[in-house]
Every structure is written in structure tokens, then in C-alpha cells.
Amino acid sequence: MSLNGKVAIVTGSGQGLGLAYAKELARQGAAVVINDVNTETAAAAVAQIEADGGRAAAVVVPVGSTDAAKALVAGAVEAFGRLDILVTNAGILRDKSLLKMTDEDFDLVINVHLKGTFTCVREAFAYFKENNIAGRIITIGSPTGQRGNFGQGNYAAAKAGIVGMVRTWALEMKKAAVTVNAVIPVAATAMTKTVPYFQKAVEAEERGEAMPSFFRHDLGFGTADDVAGLIAFLASDAAAGITGQAIGAGGDRLQVWTHPTPASTEYREGGWDYEALQENAGSLFGPEALQSFGEEFLPLPAELQPEPVAVPAKAVPVQAR
């Protein structure tokens, strides 16, 4: 089931994960619209795909607004005559803890990730319905949106919101035979390269070597190419029955995330007033009921510990006597 004859938009695809997704879609036969905010970056991505025998065009526009979404869909139709697949990958980071995060930090991340997903999906779905196309929509979530992560309140809100919209859109798009899913990638990115915990994995990738099994298998952490196959699969006819899902991919691991379900349920005739909650707090909110939060990493094996960073000794000023 190739993607021959299909046309895809991948937002934020000038480099990194987005470029890997675009290249895999092209490898499977789709014509691809590359999107980036930088003209040279977008042109280089198009050249890479064409050099590999694929078809690509660029639409340079910052994702977020309705006008940008309209330009992307129009660009696909103008370049290749139609649209079948949308991958909403564009995003930015403005990581800060709550008291340090500004309104601008919050608004920028929400605008690109959350609103950008909304506007692009709305425009693509309108095109699919108008043209009776059983389209494929693939949004990009994050483990942070599923579990939380220190200093990423804006990003967590956006990514959790995307998964929430996917569940709703799956209901709204079902009659039109359009599928919509969220992919939760766990892969080496510019961000993970700065985290000492992933140092040995990133170094292996940069040398063109396979990542150690601990990262690929135990953590489900790999390369962008490890995620790209899932993107292309969800875009294919073989995935026509898969919608409304959050699916994780990384390294050797594939995960279907559960939707939130109650961890415990208790009933009391007349309801739970303040006094009843006080009296029963221990049993209602014990360790077996309360849920964990935040990403949890396994201890690194000794051979995968990051190399110590040499810190220059500070000069100690000598007081004049």
C-alpha cells in the first residue's frame, strides 16, 4: 500500500523530525509540501527530497494563523493538484518554570503548537469534505503532554490540548471517513542533545552508529527515522480503521497510550461533602489511588554515564596587604 498519487503537507519540516517525516512520506510515493519559516532551509529540504527521486515544493510561512493554514492548503493544491495528508509538526520551545515564564513565552508556544494545529487541521478537513477525500491527519504530541515535565508548562498544555482535540475531531470526522491521530515521538532532537542523560545516545547517532540497546529498547528512545515509519503508515490506506488514538514511537518501541480513565471510584449516598471527605481522605486518596506525574527515567548503566565536564577553576582574588 504505497502513497503513490497522494499529496502531503508537513508543517515545520525544514529540518529535524519534520524533515524525517517528509522524506519518508516522499519515499513511500507521496508528493510533499515542505513548510518552514526560513526560505533557505525549506529550499534545502526540497532539494534533498528531489535528489532522492521524490517530489516536493515549499511554502514558507509561520504556522499559527488561519491565513498560514490557507496558504499551506492552497500551496499543496497549486503545486500538486490536491491534498490527502496533513502532518502538523511545527513547534517552538520557550522553557521556563512557572514564576519565570512570561505571557509572551506562553502565548508563542500555544500559538504555534496548539492554535497552529487547530487552524491547519480545520483548513485541511474543510478541503477533504468539500472534495470527498478520505484524508489522513496526523498531529504531533509529546511525552511531556502525557506526563508533564519540569519547566514546560506551556509546551505541556499545548501537547495535551492537541491530544484532547484529536479525540474530539475523531468523532467529528468519522462520517467523512477522515482519520486523525496523535503521534508521540521519543527521538533525538536539538533539545535532547543538551540533556546529559542522553549524551551517549546522541554521540552514537552523530557518529552514524546504532544507539546502545538501553536507549532503544529500555527507554524507547531513538532517531527521527524510527518515528517516520509510523507517520507514513498512519497516512496510508492500511490505517483507515485507526483514528482518535495517541500512539508513541521511539527506538525499538511502539505504544498505544490509554485515554484517561478513572483510577478509583467510590460512592456515598447523599454525595461527598466536606466532612465526609475529611473522614475518608485516607482511603479515598491513598497511594493506590493517587497517580504519578512527570517523566521517569531508568538509572543509566555505568558505561552510559555522561562524561564529566571539566569546569575551569575560578581565580581567587588575593587581597592586597
Secondary structure, 3 states (H helix, E strand, C coil): CCCCCCEEEECCCCCHHHHHHHHHHHHCCCEEEEEECCHHHHHHHHHHHHHCCCCEEEEECCCCCHHHHHHHHHHHHHHHCCCCEEEECCCCCCCECHHHCCHHHHHHHHHHHHHHHHHHHHHHHHHHHHCCCCCEEEEECCHHHHHCCCCEHHHHHHHHHHHHHHHHHHHHHHHHCCEEEEEEECECCCCHHHCHHHHHHHHHHHCCCCCCHHHHHHCCCECHHHHHHHHHHHCCHHHCCCCCCEEEEECCEEEECCCCCCCCCCCCCCCCCHHHHHHHHHHHCCCCCCCCCCCCCCCCCHHHCCCCCCCCCCCCCCCCC
